[in-house]
Amino acid sequence: MSPAHTDVTFANAPLEAMAPHNVRCRSITPILQRIGDKWSILIVMMLARGPQRFNELKRLVEGISQRMLTLNLRGLEREGLISRTIYPTIPPKVEYALTDLGESLRAHVIALGQWAEQNFDAIEAARHEFDARDGADDALPFTSLRA
C-alpha cells in the first residue's frame, strides 16, 4: 500500500478520493494528527470522567511529562476540544474540561480504547508471530511498548 493508496472497501467511505492533493484532506490532517496523538487520546479519556486539574491529569496520564501535558492541553484547547478555567484563588486553581465539541469526540475515543482492550490478545499474538517469522524490528514504531 503506497501513501497515495485510496482504494477503500468499507461501506461508509467517502465517494471521492482522499489523496494528499485533495484540499479537504490537507485541511483535516492537522486535526487528525491532534486527536490521533497518543497523549491527546489519553487526556480526552481522562477528561471524559469530568473536569480535572493539571496535576490530577499528570497523575492519571501515566508517563507524560509536564511539558508534554502542557503542549497537549494547549493544542486541545486551540482545537476547541477542552476548556481551561482559571479560578481567582491563591494559588490560582486551573481546571480543564471537555467542551461540547470534546464531548462529541468522547464516545469515539472510548470506543477506540475499548477496541484496543478487546483486541489486545490478538494483537499480541500477531506481534509474536511476526517477530518469530521476521525477527523483532526495533525500527518499528511502538515496539518499546511491548510487554
N, C-alpha and C positions, 0 to 999 in steps of 0.2 A: 504494500500500500504506500503510495507516494504522498507527499504533502499536498498535492493538487487533487488527490483522490476525492471524488464527490459521489460515487455510487453508494446510495444509502438504501437499505432494503426494508426499513420499518415503515409502518402504515402512516405515521404522523410526520414524516419527513417533509421539509419544505419542498415545494414544487420546483423552485429554481435552485440552481447550484449555489452553494455557499463557498465558492472558491475565494482565495485571498483577494482577487481583484473586485469582488463584489463589495460595494460601498457599505451595505448593511453589515456584512461580515466584519469588515475592518472596524466599523463603529462599535460593534458589540464585543469585540475581542478583549479590550481592557476591562470590561465589566465581568466577562467570564474568567479572566485572569484573577480579578479581585475576589470574586465569590468562590472560585475554584482553588484558591490558595489554602494549603492545609491549616494554617493558623486562622484564617478568616472563617473557615467552616467550623472549627472548634470553638471560636469565640461566639459565633451565632448560636451554636448548640448550647453553650453555657448561658447566654443571654435569653434563650428560649425558656429557661427556668424562672426568669424575672430579672429586674434591674440588679446590677452588680457594681460594686466599687472596683477601682483599679486593682488593688491588692487582692481582692477576692478573685478577680479574673486571673490574676497571675498565679494564684494557688490552684485554681481549677484547671487551667490550661497547662498541663504538665510539660515542662521542658522549654517553655517560651521565655525569652529574655525580656527584661524591662523595655529595652529599646524596640524589640520586635513587636511587643504588645502595643507600645505607643504608636508605632508606624501603622500597624494594622487597624487599631482603633480609629486613627485619623483617616485612613483610607475608607473604612466602612462608614464613617460619619460623612465623608465627602460624597460617597455614593448615595447617601440618604437612607442607609440601612439601619443605622443606630443613631441615637441622640445622646448628647452629653449635657448633663445638667450639673451646674455648679451651685452649691448651697453656700450662703454667706455665713459660714461659721469659722471659728479659729481652732485648728487649721481648716482651710476650705474642704468641704466634702464634695467629691465629684462622683457622679453616678452615671453609668451607661445603661441604655435600654434599647430594645428593638423598636424601631419606628413602625408605622403601619406597613411600609414597604418591606422592612425587615421581617415583620410578622408573615408577610406573604411568601417569603423565602423559607421560613421556618419549617413548614411541612416537607419541603423538598430536601432540605439539609438533614432533617431527622430520618426521612425515607432513605437517603443515601447512607447514613450511619447504620440503619437497620439492615440494609442490603449488605454492607460490609460485614456486619456481625453474622448474618445468616450464611454468608458465603466464605467465611474465614477458613474453615476446614478445607473446602475445595480449592481455594487459592493456595493454601499452604501445601496441599498435595501436588498441585501443578508446579509450584516452585521447586519442591523436592525432586519431582520427575525431571524437570528442566535441568536442574543442577547435576543430577545423576547422569543425564544424557550428554549435556554440553559443558558441564563444569560450571562452578559458580563464577559469575562475572561481576567483579567489583565496580565496573564502569556503569552497570545498570542503575537507574535511579531507585531509591528506596530499599536497596539491598541491605543497608545498615539497619533497617527496621526489623529484620528477621530475628526471630527468637532462637 
